[in-house]
């Protein structure tokens, strides 16, 4: 019986790997380059996590998320965060109908994939409403709980340049995001391809590769993937090394960090490594799989001190030295 179950799980991992490759090739019909970004977003979806996308305007973040939702046959809503956005503008509100009874009008959060555009432009109260929904997978209005559609993912964007008039997310709220994914400018050839595709009458028909039910099955499968004790300890050790002035802290951490990653980083390092292994046709993660997801998981969970700022040491430099 156990052998049959194992064979079934192995076949499911093979199916996940095949689906992942099909999804990526379908997305590539619309999105030029950004292979690592697409991979990280898909890993976070298969791990039932949320992602923060950090990049300058014009890098096709909205198009990317919309394309992913289309290929995965998921409903998609974009919320533009502004200083005057209220929590009820996201979650919905109680309204009086024609019979003078209160009814709940659902807000845009009731979709499978939410693009929270420029999340740092809205006040903390509105940010908190979104983050509560991310954590609880529900919203409460008028004392009544309303469950969100599953699967449910929030992909929030931040512009790293303009910080005037923004409300940066506190570390405790950043910790709710599995990944911090950095988007960079395309290469010259990629930009040539992008401009060529977007300034012609080329139309692309995308196929639906996977359904919401299949995604939820894959999320459960990833948690079942076994992990060797030494790989688990490596992942936890990586998180503990980022905590300054503790017994396991690396020297670079004591010199340049004022705050390190919490236990949620260890959990996501293990989940992310399991998914990274599965999409690469491996049935158990190794240390290389942990390293592959480490930057995006640790980047927004560690805080530089003044010495690092003065010496021009970046968060990515510190993570690289810890690895």
Backbone as a ProteinNet text record, in pm:
[ID]
protein_1_A
[PRIMARY]
XXXXXXXXXXXXXXXXXXXXXXXXXXXXXXXXXXXXXXXXXXXXXXXXXXXXXXXXXXXXXXXXXXXXXXXXXXXXXXXXXXXXXXXXXXXXXXXXXXXXXXXXXXXXXXXXXXXXXXXXXXXXXXXXXXXXXXXXXXXXXXXXXXXXXXXXXXXXXXXXXXXXXXXXXXXXXXXXXXXXXXXXXXXXXXXXXXXXXXXXXXXXXXXXXXXXXXXXXXXXXXXXXXXXXXXXXXXXXXXXXXXXXXXXXXXXXXXXXXXXXXXXXXXXXXXXXXXXXXXXXXXXXXXXXXXXXXXXXXXXXXXXXXXXXXXXXXXXXXXXXXX
[TERTIARY]
84.1	0	87.5	193	284.5	358.3	394.2	465.7	376.8	247.6	152.9	141.8	135.5	128	252.6	370.2	495.9	499.4	456.3	453	359.7	247.6	150.8	211.4	285.2	348.5	458.5	535.2	640.6	577.8	467.8	397.5	344.2	297	243.8	354.9	474.9	588.8	627.4	626.4	655.2	552.9	426.4	319.5	337.6	377.7	402.6	515.5	623.5	737.7	696.3	615.8	570.2	478.4	387	296.3	374.4	475.4	557.1	623.7	682.1	749.8	649.1	530.3	427.3	379.4	362.8	319.3	424.2	552.1	659	666	652.5	661.2	540.8	424.1	304.4	319.6	371.2	392.8	494.1	594.3	698.9	644.9	521.8	459.9	431.5	410.2	375.1	489.4	550.9	654.7	792.5	868.6	1004.1	1101.2	1185.8	1283.2	1215.2	1272.6	1218.8	1198.2	1283.5	1266.3	1271.9	1368.6	1383.6	1263.6	1213.1	1096.3	974.7	950.9	838	850.8	971.6	993.8	961.3	1007.2	984	835.2	766.4	622	548.2	583.7	517.1	548.5	672.9	707.9	623.5	607.6	528.6	383.1	331.4	193.8	180.2	274.8	268.1	295.6	358.2	381.8	273.3	170.3	60.9	113.4	207.6	265.5	235.2	270.1	250.5	387.6	390.7	518.1	511.6	626.3	643.9	736.8	690.8	771.5	823	955.1	1017.1	1088.2	1044.8	1106.8	1052.7	1127.6	1086.1	963.7	887.8	769	807.2	711.7	730.8	796.7	811.1	874.8	772.2	649.8	542.7	499.4	499.3	456	308.4	224.3	80.1	55.5	122.5	106.6	151.5	262.1	313.6	210.8	156.1	61.8	-67.5	-113.1	-234.8	-216.7	-98.8	-68.7	-65	-1.8	3.6	-137.7	-221	-359.6	-434.4	-410	-477.8	-438.2	-307.2	-255.1	-298.8	-314.1	-353.9	-505	-578.4	-724.8	-777.4	-717.8	-756.3	-813.7	-905.9	-959.9	-854.8	-854.1	-748.8	-809.9	-761.7	-803.1	-678.8	-678.3	-569.5	-624.7	-556.2	-595.5	-482.8	-514.1	-414.8	-419.5	-313	-310.7	-275.9	-358.7	-341.5	-358.5	-313.3	-324.9	-468.3	-567.8	-706	-785	-716.6	-784.8	-824.7	-949.1	-999.9	-1002.7	-997.3	-1003.5	-1124	-1240.9	-1362.3	-1354.4	-1265.1	-1246.4	-1180.4	-1115.9	-1049.5	-1138.1	-1187.1	-1256.8	-1404	-1465.2	-1609.4	-1678	-1808	-1879.9	-2025.5	-2086.9	-2230.3	-2310	-2401.7	-2486.5	-2633.4	-2720.1	-2864.4	-2924.9	-2994	-3055.2	-3194.7	-3267.2	-3397.7	-3502.1	-3474.9	-3565.9	-3526.6	-3436.4	-3385.8	-3316.1	-3249.1	-3169.6	-3022.8	-2938.2	-2794.8	-2747	-2675.5	-2612.4	-2464.4	-2382	-2238.2	-2201.3	-2146.8	-2098.3	-1948.7	-1913.9	-1773.7	-1682.7	-1564.1	-1463.2	-1374.7	-1275.6	-1189.2	-1100.2	-1091.2	-1006.6	-1061.5	-1189	-1249.8	-1215.1	-1088.5	-1038.1	-925	-881.2	-773.8	-637.6	-611.9	-484	-512.1	-451.2	-465.9	-331.3	-332.4	-214.1	-234.8	-160.7	-168.1	-60.6	-99.5	-2.6	39.4	170.5	230.3	167.3	183	122.3	171.8	292.3	346.6	293.1	197.1	138.4	13	-31.2	-156.2	-126.8	-210.1	-182.3	-185.4	-122.7	-112.7	-246.1	-352.8	-483.8	-531.8	-512	-554.7	-460.5	-329.6	-233.7	-272.4	-311.1	-344.7	-465.5	-562.7	-681.8	-642.7	-549.8	-502.5	-423.8	-335.1	-248.4	-327.2	-437	-523.1	-586.2	-632.4	-691.3	-587	-462.9	-355.1	-332	-333.6	-303.8	-422	-541.1	-658.2	-737.8	-714.9	-792.4	-942.3	-972.2	-1111.3	-1114.1	-1232.9	-1253.1	-1375.4	-1376.5	-1488.4	-1554.9	-1686.6	-1761.6	-1893.3	-1921.3	-2044.9	-2055.4	-1939.9	-1938.2	-1952.1	-1961.7	-1977.3	-1849.5	-1806	-1686.4	-1723.7	-1643	-1662.9	-1533.4	-1539.1	-1419.5	-1382.5	-1252.3	-1203.5	-1199	-1203.3	-1192	-1050.9	-1042.2	-912.1	-888.5	-764	-642.8	-643.2	-567.7	-566	-422	-381.8	-245	-245.1	-159.1	-138.9	1.7	9.7	137.4	141.1	218.8	223.3	346.8	333.6	448	489.4	618.8	673.3	770.4	764.4	858.9	976.5	1099	1211.7	1269	1219.7	1279.6	1208.3	1079.1	1005.5	957.9	1015.4	975.2	900.7	896.8	828.7	677.6	616.2	471.5	427.9	520.2	484.3	480.4	423.9	412.7	479.9	611	683	620.7	614.5	559.1	651.4	597.7	680.8	735.8	846.1	910.4	813.9	728.2	633.9	537.2	502.7	411.3	485.4	609.1	690.1	710.4	717.5	741.8	630.8	513	400.2	423.4	513.4	541.7	649.6	624	723	849.4	829.3	941.6	942.5	1063	1084.1	1158.8	1088.8	1143.8	1184.8	1312	1361.3	1350.4	1289.8	1280.8	1382.7	1458.3	1560.7	1524.8	1596.9	1575.1	1605.7	1535.1	1566.9	1700.6	1759.5	1881.4	1844.3	1946.4	1920.5	1835.9	1874	1801.1	1658.6	1642.8	1508.1	1421.3	1480.1	1402.2	1364.6	1454.1	1422.1	1301.3	1302.7	1190.5	1061.1	1071.6	952.9	890.1	973.4	923.5	864.7	930	880.7	742.6	726.6	599.7	486.4	520.1	415.6	381.9	457	426.4	377.9	338.1	282.4	140.5	74.3	-62.5	-65.3	45.5	57.7	-39.4	-117.6	-209.6	-169.6	-174.8	-133.7	-252.3	-275	-381.5	-315	-350	-290	-378.2	-315	-387	-394.1	-502.4	-514.7	-441	-338.1	-252.6	-295.6	-351.4	-375.3	-497.1	-563.1	-682	-652.4	-742.2	-726.9	-724.2	-806.8	-808.5	-674.9	-616.3	-485.5	-378.1	-384.9	-287.8	-296.1	-416.8	-433.6	-380.1	-396.4	-339.7	-187.2	-130.2	15.7	67.7	-9.1	31.1	41.3	-54.5	-51.1	63.6	87.1	195.7	331.1	355.8	486.1	514.6	411.3	431.2	465.1	424	450.7	590.2	656.3	789	886.8	958.7	1051.8	1175.8	1235.9	1359.3	1458.7	1582.7	1686.6	1717	1749.4	1777.2	1886.6	1993.5	2103.1	2060	1966.6	1916.9	1824.8	1739.9	1652	1735	1840.8	1926.5	2002.6	2040.1	2107.5	2014.5	1887.7	1790.1	1768.2	1749.3	1727.9	1855	1971.1	2099	2120.4	2073.9	2086.9	2009.1	1887.7	1806.3	1868.8	1917.5	1974	2104.4	2177.3	2302.5	2278.5	2152.8	2124	2091.6	2089.8	2046.9	2167.9	2190.8	2311.3	2316.5	2440.8	2469	2401.3	2387	2341.9	2455.8	2444.8	2555.3	2584.8	2481.7	2503.1	2531.7	2537.6	2550.6	2683.7	2679.1	2801.7	2866.9	2999.1	3072.5	3018.5	2989.3	2938	2804.9	2728	2597.4	2617	2708.3	2734.7	2786.2	2859.2	2915.5	2812.8	2722.1	2642.4	2490.4	2439.9	2294.6	2249.5	2132.5	2074.3	1959.7	1910.1	1797.3	1804.8	1769.1	1775.9	1640	1641.4	1517.9	1461	1327.7	1258.9	1232.5	1160.9	1134.5	1056.1	975.2	900.1	995.2	1113.9	1213.9	1256.7	1278	1317	1208.4	1082.7	971	966	980.2	973.2	1095.9	1212.5	1331.7	1310.5	1247.4	1221.1	1114	1002.3	894.9	944.5	1016	1067.5	1165.5	1250.9	1347.2	1274.9	1169.4	1091.2	1030.9	973.1	910	1015.4	1128	1235.3	1286.9	1295.8	1338.5	1235.5	1107.3	1000	993.3	1005.6	993.4	1115.2	1222.2	1342.9	1358	1243.5	1239.2	1319.8	1324	1388.6	1281.6	1297.6	1194.1	1225.3	1338.4	1374.6	1473.7	1460.8	1550.7	1689.9	1787.4	1922.5	1961.4	2084.7	2129.5	2125.8	2152.4	2147.4	2006.9	1904.7	1765.9	1738	1792.6	1776.9	1844.5	1966.4	2040.3	1966.9	1898.5	1830.4	1718.8	1657.9	1546.6	1586.2	1710.9	1751.3	1745.9	1797.5	1802.2	1662.5	1567.4	1432.1	1358.6	1394.7	1327.4	1388.6	1519.9	1587	1593.3	1584.3	1610.6	1529.1	1400.7	1313.8	1297	1374.7	1361.5	1482.1	1583.1	1700.6	1719.5	1767.6	1776.8	1922.2	1972.6	2111.3	2126.8	2248.5	2276.2	2344.7	2378.5	2436.6	2573.5	2647.8	2781	2771.2	2673.2	2653.4	2614	2526.9	2486.1	2607.9	2691.6	2806.9	2908.1	2922.7	3022.7	2965.9	2837.1	2776.4	2758.1	2741.1	2719.5	2570.3	2534.3	2393.1	2344.5	2212.6	2151.5	2193.3	2193.3	2231.3	2376.7	2465.8	2606.5	2614.8	2538.5	2543	2490.7	2379.6	2323.7	2423.9	2488.1	2587.3	2701.4	2743.6	2853.8	2808.9	2683.1	2630	2624.1	2581.5	2573.6	2711.6
-120.7	0	125.5	122.3	236.3	257.6	143.1	152.8	215.2	178.9	236.7	387.1	428.6	570.8	644	582.3	643	659.8	554.4	561.7	673.2	686.6	791.6	930.1	947.1	1075.9	1108.5	1005.6	1025.5	1070.8	1006.2	1044.9	1187.1	1224.2	1359.7	1463.7	1433.2	1525.3	1540.5	1429.2	1435.3	1523.5	1509.2	1589.8	1737.5	1768.1	1907.3	1966.7	1890.5	1938.3	1966.4	1874.7	1892.8	2015	2030.9	2146.9	2277	2277.8	2397.9	2438.8	2340.5	2370.6	2421.5	2360.8	2403.9	2546	2575.2	2709.7	2813.5	2782.4	2877	2902.1	2795.5	2814.4	2892	2873.5	2947.5	3096.2	3124	3262.7	3331.8	3255.1	3311.6	3360.2	3318.5	3370.1	3520.5	3565.2	3705.8	3781.2	3719	3784.8	3746.2	3845.1	3821	3826.7	3722.6	3720	3698.8	3759.2	3752.4	3606.9	3515.7	3373.3	3347.6	3410	3387.6	3443.9	3559.1	3621.1	3530.2	3479.9	3389.5	3264.8	3209.6	3088.7	3113.8	3227.1	3256.6	3278.9	3348.3	3370.6	3237.1	3148.9	3018.4	2933	2938.9	2864.5	2913.2	3045.6	3098.8	3053.7	3045.6	2999.8	2853.2	2769.8	2627.8	2601.9	2698.7	2686.1	2755.4	2808.6	2880.3	3003.5	3073.6	3193.4	3317	3432.9	3561	3618.9	3705.7	3762.9	3914.3	3975.6	4120	4141	4214.4	4241.2	4383.8	4396.6	4528.1	4562.5	4670.9	4712.1	4845	4910.4	5041.9	5025.2	5133.4	5122.4	5082.4	5017.5	4985.5	4852	4767.6	4637.2	4525.4	4560.9	4464.1	4376.6	4434.5	4355.9	4317.8	4413.1	4384.8	4282.1	4299.3	4204.7	4064.9	4057.8	3928	3855.3	3926.1	3863	3826.1	3914.5	3887.5	3763.4	3751.1	3635.5	3506.6	3510.9	3393.1	3349.7	3447.4	3415.7	3352.1	3402.9	3352.7	3207.2	3181.3	3047.2	2945.9	2993.2	2903.4	2901.9	2968.7	2970	3018.4	3128.8	3186.5	3326.6	3366.9	3502.6	3602.1	3721.8	3819.2	3956.9	4026.3	4164.7	4247.6	4369.3	4462.5	4574.4	4602.2	4712.6	4815.7	4937.2	5044.4	5111.1	5097.5	5154.7	5302.8	5381.8	5527.2	5575	5697	5745.4	5754.7	5767.6	5782.4	5650.4	5537.9	5408.2	5364.2	5322.8	5278.5	5125.7	5066.5	4919.9	4858.9	4925.8	4872.3	4873.9	4960.4	4962.3	4832.8	4762.9	4636.4	4517.5	4518.6	4400	4395.6	4512.2	4519.4	4583.7	4605.8	4676.2	4631.7	4657.7	4630.3	4744.8	4709.4	4809	4774.8	4875.5	4852	4825.7	4710.1	4677.3	4739.6	4705.4	4765.9	4725.3	4615.9	4572	4627.3	4724.1	4787.9	4688.2	4589.7	4493.7	4510.9	4483.4	4493.5	4371.9	4396	4288.7	4323.4	4219.4	4242	4249.3	4362.4	4379.2	4347.5	4240.5	4195.3	4296.4	4313.9	4401.2	4324.3	4392	4327.6	4217.2	4207.4	4102.5	3962.8	3955.3	3824.9	3777.4	3742.2	3684.5	3590.1	3505.3	3410.8	3478.1	3569.6	3641.4	3791	3853.5	3997.8	4064.5	4162.1	4245.2	4371.9	4383.6	4501.8	4599.4	4688.9	4775.3	4891.4	4904.1	5008.9	5009	4896.6	4876.2	4978.9	5032.6	5129.1	5271	5289.2	5421.8	5442.3	5339.1	5349.9	5347.5	5411.4	5417.7	5280.3	5268.8	5140.4	5070.4	5146.7	5085.2	5003.7	5057.9	4987.7	4871.3	4892.6	4782.7	4665.8	4698	4594.2	4512	4576.8	4504.7	4399	4435.8	4340.3	4227.9	4264.1	4165.2	4067.6	4114.4	4023.9	3920	3965.9	3873.7	3773.4	3819.8	3730.7	3619.2	3654.8	3557.7	3465.8	3524	3448.1	3386.2	3433.5	3389	3415.7	3526.9	3566.3	3714.4	3775.1	3912.5	3913.7	4007.7	4020.1	4155.4	4153.1	4277	4265.2	4365.2	4363.6	4242.4	4194	4078.3	3944.1	3945.9	3821.4	3792.9	3666.9	3626.9	3585.3	3629.7	3592.6	3528.8	3400.9	3329.4	3369.4	3379.9	3414.8	3291.3	3314.7	3204.2	3146.1	3013.7	2946.9	2881.6	2875.3	2930.8	3083.7	3142.8	3288	3335.8	3428.4	3480.2	3631.1	3695.6	3839.8	3861.5	3935.5	3975	4126.6	4177.6	4321.7	4380.7	4503.4	4569	4692.1	4721.3	4843.3	4905.9	5037.6	5112.2	5151.2	5102.8	5129.9	5270.5	5350.5	5483	5591	5610.4	5719.2	5675.8	5733.8	5699.8	5815	5931.5	6046.7	6022.7	6044.8	6027	5881.7	5792.7	5650.8	5605.5	5486.6	5426.6	5289.7	5284	5156	5049.4	4928.1	4818.1	4787	4774.1	4735.1	4594.1	4563	4432.2	4317.1	4335.5	4229.1	4198.9	4300.7	4279.7	4227.9	4273.8	4219.8	4069.7	4024.8	3883.9	3793.8	3851.3	3772.5	3729.4	3798.8	3763.7	3655.9	3551.7	3444.6	3496.7	3564.7	3609.9	3761.2	3816.6	3952.4	3935.8	3961.5	3933.9	4064.8	4075	4197	4184.2	4285.7	4290.9	4391	4348.7	4437	4471	4568	4605.2	4486.6	4475.8	4368.5	4395.2	4288.5	4306.7	4380	4422.3	4495.4	4412.2	4285.1	4200.5	4173.8	4153.6	4133.2	4255.9	4374.3	4497	4514.2	4475.2	4477.7	4388	4267	4172.7	4227.8	4289	4345.1	4454	4546.3	4658.5	4607.1	4508.3	4449.9	4385.7	4314.2	4245.3	4342.6	4450	4539	4655	4669.8	4778.9	4724.4	4597.8	4536.8	4489.9	4433	4384.9	4236.6	4188.5	4048.3	4016.3	3910.2	3865.7	3726.4	3706.2	3577.2	3511.5	3387	3309.2	3218.4	3235.2	3155.3	3035.7	2922.3	2802.1	2797.1	2740.8	2717.9	2587.4	2596.3	2478.9	2402.4	2473.2	2411.8	2478.6	2409.7	2465.6	2494.3	2567.7	2598.9	2474.4	2374.5	2249.3	2176.6	2177.2	2112	2185.3	2318.1	2396.1	2357.2	2344.1	2309.3	2168.6	2077.1	1941.9	1947.5	2030	2042.9	2108.7	2202.9	2265.1	2159.6	2067.8	1960	1863.6	1836.5	1745.4	1798	1927.6	1985.3	1967.2	1979.2	1958.8	1813.4	1720.2	1578.2	1535.8	1619.7	1582	1567	1454.2	1434.5	1522.7	1556.5	1635.8	1572.1	1558	1496.1	1584.8	1524.3	1604	1708.1	1672.5	1769.7	1890.8	1870.3	1982	2070.6	2005.9	2080.6	2165.6	2105.2	2178.2	2290.4	2269.2	2375	2494.8	2468	2575.7	2654.2	2582	2649.2	2723.8	2660.9	2724.8	2853.8	2855.2	2975.2	3091.2	3062.4	3167.4	3214.2	3119.6	3157.9	3237	3213.1	3287	3435.6	3472.3	3613	3694.9	3630.3	3699.9	3750.5	3882.9	3937.7	3910.9	3893.7	3876.2	3753.3	3648.4	3518.7	3419.3	3302.7	3205.8	3158.7	3152.8	3102.9	3209.8	3336.2	3447.3	3444	3470.9	3483.6	3618.9	3625.7	3749.4	3868.1	3845.8	3954.1	4006.5	3920.3	3957.7	4049.5	4012.3	4096.3	4234.4	4239	4366.3	4455.9	4394.6	4475.5	4468.2	4382.3	4371.6	4417.1	4482.6	4518.9	4423.8	4350.2	4258.5	4142.5	4022.6	3904.1	3843.6	3732.9	3665.8	3579.3	3572.6	3491.2	3349.3	3270.2	3129.6	3112	3212.9	3198.8	3186	3247.2	3233.1	3087.2	3019.5	2877.5	2794.1	2821.9	2746.7	2765.4	2890.7	2918.4	2865	2863.6	2806.5	2657.8	2587.7	2444.4	2423.6	2497.6	2483.6	2522.1	2634.1	2680.4	2580.2	2521.2	2420.8	2296.8	2255.3	2138.8	2163.6	2281.5	2313.9	2327.4	2391	2407.5	2271.3	2177.1	2041.5	1975.5	1987.9	1920.6	1969.3	2100.7	2152.6	2117.3	2072.2	2028.4	1876.6	1807.1	1659.8	1589.7	1651.8	1584.5	1552.1	1439.8	1394.3	1431.1	1495	1546.1	1660	1770.5	1884.6	1860.3	1926.1	1925.7	2069.2	2087.1	2219.2	2322.5	2278.6	2371.4	2428.2	2347.3	2397	2504.4	2487.3	2589.6	2719.1	2706.7	2825.1	2897.9	2820.8	2879.5	2975.1	2952.9	3039.3	3133.6	3121	3192.9	3344.8	3397.8	3544.2	3605.2	3548.9	3607	3592.1	3491.4	3469.1	3554.7	3574.4	3647.7	3798.6	3839.6	3979.1	4080.8	4052.7	4150	4119.1	4022.5	3984.4	4025	4080.4	4124.6	4274.8	4340.8	4487.4	4529.1	4610.7	4659	4761.2	4771.7	4877.5	4995.8	5097.5	5219	5193.1	5098.4	5066.7	5011.9	4924.6	4868.4	4979	5070.6	5183.8	5269.6	5299.4	5387.1	5324.1	5192	5123.3	5075.8	5104.7	5067.4	4917.2	4846.1	4700.4	4674.8	4597.9	4571.9	4446.6	4434.2	4315.2	4189.9	4199.2	4084.2	4042	4141.2	4110.6	4030.5	4075.6	4009.5	3866.5	3847.2	3711.9	3622.4	3678.2	3599.7	3554	3641.6	3606.3	3505.1	3512.1	3411.6	3273.9	3273.5	3147.4	3086.3
0	0	0	87.1	97.1	-34.7	-100.6	-228.1	-335.9	-334.5	-430.3	-410.3	-281.8	-249.3	-296.7	-274.1	-317.9	-469	-540.7	-687.1	-734.4	-663.7	-696.5	-675.4	-563.4	-534.2	-635.5	-674.9	-775.5	-907.3	-946.7	-1069.7	-1058.7	-938.7	-917.9	-929.3	-876.5	-888.6	-1035.7	-1109.6	-1253.9	-1325	-1285.5	-1346.7	-1313.7	-1189.7	-1149.4	-1232.6	-1248.5	-1326.8	-1471.5	-1528.7	-1667.4	-1679.5	-1581.5	-1582	-1572.3	-1485.5	-1467.2	-1598.9	-1668.4	-1795.3	-1899.6	-1903.5	-1998.6	-1968.1	-1837.5	-1796.6	-1838.2	-1811.3	-1845.8	-1996.5	-2076.1	-2221.8	-2274.7	-2210.4	-2251.4	-2216.7	-2095.7	-2053	-2144.6	-2190.9	-2277.4	-2411.5	-2448.2	-2571.1	-2558.9	-2433.1	-2408.6	-2341	-2241.3	-2161	-2213.7	-2256.6	-2306.6	-2189.6	-2175.4	-2066.2	-1931.7	-1826.4	-1689	-1643.4	-1689.5	-1658.2	-1508.1	-1440.1	-1296.4	-1219.5	-1263.3	-1199	-1212.1	-1333.6	-1357.5	-1269.6	-1264.4	-1183.6	-1036.4	-982.6	-840.4	-812.8	-902	-882	-882.5	-975.6	-982.9	-860.2	-812.6	-690	-573.3	-560.7	-448.4	-459.5	-581.8	-600.6	-560.7	-604.5	-570.9	-422.5	-354.1	-209	-127.6	-195.8	-129.1	-54.9	-118.9	-58.1	-141.5	-86.8	-156.4	-191.7	-291.3	-335.2	-345.6	-318.9	-334.5	-453.2	-554.2	-673.7	-666.6	-669.4	-655.9	-787	-849.9	-975.5	-1021.8	-1108.1	-1157.9	-1247.9	-1270.6	-1357.8	-1500	-1567.3	-1708.7	-1737.2	-1634	-1655	-1672.2	-1705.4	-1740.9	-1623.9	-1503	-1386.2	-1398.7	-1436.9	-1450.3	-1559.8	-1673.9	-1784.5	-1743.2	-1668.3	-1621.8	-1536	-1436.3	-1343.2	-1414.9	-1502.7	-1580.3	-1668.4	-1728.4	-1814.2	-1732.6	-1614.6	-1526.7	-1487.7	-1451	-1413	-1529.5	-1650.4	-1769.9	-1797.4	-1793.9	-1823.3	-1717	-1591.2	-1482.2	-1461.3	-1551.7	-1546.9	-1411.6	-1362.1	-1233.1	-1255.7	-1168.1	-1176.9	-1126.7	-1186.2	-1158.7	-1136.7	-1033.9	-1009.6	-977.6	-1031.2	-1001	-914.6	-803.6	-715.4	-715.8	-760.4	-758.8	-621.9	-545.4	-410.5	-417	-350.7	-347.7	-203.4	-172.3	-34.2	17.8	-71.4	-24.6	-29.9	-56.7	-62.6	78.5	95.4	225.7	231.4	352.7	364.2	293.8	304.3	241.3	88.5	32.5	-112.4	-161.1	-68.2	-101.3	-65.4	58.5	109.9	70.2	50.7	26.6	146.1	135.9	242.2	247.7	363.2	380.2	316.9	226.9	162.5	186.9	177.4	193.9	56	42.4	-86.3	-97.8	-205.4	-229.9	-125.4	-52	54.9	191.8	189.3	311.8	404.9	343.3	420.1	383.2	485.1	458.9	379.9	272.5	196.5	179.2	170.8	156.8	9.4	-32.6	-170.1	-170.9	-237.9	-237.2	-305.1	-244.2	-302.8	-399	-457.5	-557.2	-500.8	-366.5	-307.3	-333.9	-375	-401.1	-542.8	-559.3	-684.2	-645.5	-739.4	-707.5	-699.1	-792.8	-793.1	-783.8	-683.7	-663.3	-692.1	-781.3	-799.4	-718.1	-608.6	-522.4	-570.4	-659.8	-727.1	-638	-617.5	-533.5	-394.1	-326.8	-194.4	-93	-113.6	-17.2	-37.5	-129.5	-148.5	-64.7	5.9	82	232.2	315.2	459.5	527	645.4	716	741.1	765.2	793.2	673	553.6	432.1	401.5	424.8	409.2	499.8	624.1	722.7	678.6	613	565	462.5	373.9	273.8	339.5	432.5	495.2	581.6	641.5	718.7	625.5	511	413.1	363.7	344.7	301.7	402.2	529.3	634.9	663.5	675	719.3	604.5	481.1	364.4	383.6	452.1	473.4	507.4	496.1	543.2	634	726.7	819.7	798.3	780	761.3	836.8	921	998.6	1089.3	1137.5	1227.4	1156.4	1023.9	947.1	869.5	873.6	800	657.2	562.5	422.5	372.8	340.6	295.7	153.5	129.6	-3.9	-92.9	-223.2	-318.9	-312.6	-311.3	-310.9	-446.3	-493.6	-432.3	-435.6	-341.7	-328.4	-312.2	-398	-393.6	-408.5	-331.5	-346.7	-400.9	-509.9	-567.1	-560	-466.1	-441.5	-508.7	-560.8	-623.6	-543.5	-550.4	-490.7	-590.1	-599.8	-682.1	-591.2	-621.2	-531	-540.8	-637.6	-660.3	-579.9	-608.8	-543.7	-404.7	-301.1	-164.6	-96.4	-164	-104.5	-103.2	13	24.6	27.7	63.9	72.3	217.9	239.1	372.5	367.2	391.2	379.5	469.9	420.5	499.8	616.6	738	852.1	832.7	902.6	887.6	918	1019.8	1056.6	943.6	864	751.6	628.6	609.1	499.2	515.8	641.8	672	618.9	591.9	540.1	394.4	325.4	186.5	182.3	105.8	92.6	23.7	-89.8	-171.7	-187.1	-193.6	-242.8	-374.5	-485.1	-618.7	-684.2	-720.6	-785.2	-936.8	-998.8	-1145.8	-1196.6	-1296.7	-1353.6	-1498.4	-1553.4	-1693	-1784.5	-1897.1	-1992.4	-2060.9	-2117	-2196.7	-2326.5	-2401.6	-2526.7	-2622.4	-2642.6	-2737.1	-2689.2	-2556.2	-2501.9	-2525.8	-2508.2	-2528.9	-2676	-2765	-2908.9	-2935.9	-2878	-2897.5	-2838.1	-2718.1	-2651.6	-2738.4	-2785.5	-2866.6	-2997.6	-3057.2	-3182.1	-3161.8	-3049.1	-3022.2	-2989.3	-2918.3	-2866.3	-2959.3	-3068.6	-3162.2	-3296.6	-3296.4	-3417.4	-3386	-3484.2	-3462.4	-3423.9	-3369.2	-3327.9	-3214.7	-3232	-3127.5	-3081.3	-2950.7	-2892.7	-2825.6	-2858.7	-2792.6	-2691.3	-2563.6	-2456.7	-2422.8	-2401.8	-2359.3	-2208.2	-2154.4	-2010.4	-1978.3	-1897.8	-1872.6	-1748.2	-1650.1	-1519.5	-1456.9	-1364.9	-1298.6	-1152	-1088.9	-947.1	-860.9	-893.7	-816.5	-826.7	-946	-962.5	-882.3	-880.4	-802.1	-655	-602.7	-461.6	-432.6	-526.8	-509.2	-507.1	-594.7	-597.5	-469.2	-413.9	-286.6	-176	-172.6	-73.4	-101.7	-228.9	-267	-220.3	-238.4	-201.9	-53.3	29.8	173.5	207.2	120.1	144.2	98.6	18.4	-33	84.1	93.2	205.9	192.2	303.5	302.7	399.1	356.2	438.5	559.5	676.2	797.1	777	699.4	682.5	599.9	504.5	423.3	507.4	588.7	679.9	775.8	830.9	925.7	856.3	731	655.3	637.9	603.4	583.3	712.3	822.8	951.7	993.1	969.3	1002.9	925.9	800.8	717.6	779	826.6	889.3	1020.3	1100.7	1232.1	1216.1	1108.7	1085.5	1060.6	1024.4	993.3	1118.2	1235.6	1358.3	1434.7	1433.3	1496.1	1645.8	1693	1836	1896.1	1814.6	1865.1	1842	1904.1	1898.2	1756	1669.7	1533.7	1430.9	1473.3	1377.6	1304.3	1173.1	1094.2	1125.2	1102.6	1134.8	1055.1	928	842.5	897.2	961.4	1018.3	1138.9	1228.4	1346.4	1305.4	1194.1	1148.5	1079.3	1001.3	908.9	925	1012.2	1027.4	1165.6	1169.9	1298.9	1334.8	1235.1	1259.6	1161.4	1209.8	1125.1	1096	1023.3	981.1	1093.2	1099.5	1200.4	1150.6	1230.9	1195.2	1065.3	1026.2	901.2	782.5	792.6	685.9	672.3	786.3	782.7	715.7	750.5	691.9	540.1	496.5	353.1	278.9	343.7	280	251.1	343.8	325	217.7	228	128	-11.8	-19.1	-147.9	-208.7	-124.4	-172.1	-223	-153	-197.6	-335	-353.6	-482.2	-591.2	-558.4	-657.3	-702	-609.1	-643.7	-735.8	-698.7	-774.2	-918.9	-938.9	-1076	-1160.1	-1092.7	-1163.2	-1161.7	-1149.8	-1157.9	-1049.3	-929.4	-816.1	-712.5	-644.4	-551.8	-406.8	-385.3	-252.3	-272.1	-196.9	-218.2	-161.4	-221.2	-165.3	-128.8	-85.6	-38.2	-151.4	-275	-389	-409.1	-378.8	-391	-285.9	-166.4	-61.2	-105.9	-158.5	-204.2	-316.8	-401.6	-517.8	-477.6	-361.5	-318	-204.9	-155	-33	-48.2	-159.4	-175.7	-165.3	-239.1	-243.6	-110.7	-32.7	96.2	207.1	203.1	311.5	287.4	161.1	121.6	201.3	226.7	293.9	442.6	491.9	633.4	718.3	654.5	729.9	709	812.7	811.4	830.9	737.9	747.1	859.6	913.3	1011.2	941.1	1018.8	960.6	898.3	956.5	904	761.9	737.6	603.5	505.7	551.1	467	430.8	531.8	510.9	416.1	422.4	340.2	206.2	183.2	55.7	38.2	148.3	143.5	122.8	21.3	-6.9	65.9	77.5	138.4	61.2	-71.7	-154.3	-129.1	-108.5	-77	53.4	153	284.4	274.5	202	185.7	113.5	10	-65.2	24	115.1	205.3	310.3	352.3	445.9	376.5	250.1	174.8	153.2
[MASK]
+++++++++++++++++++++++++++++++++++++++++++++++++++++++++++++++++++++++++++++++++++++++++++++++++++++++++++++++++++++++++++++++++++++++++++++++++++++++++++++++++++++++++++++++++++++++++++++++++++++++++++++++++++++++++++++++++++++++++++++++++++++++++++++++++++++++++++++++++++++++++++++++++++++++++++++++++++++++++++++++++++

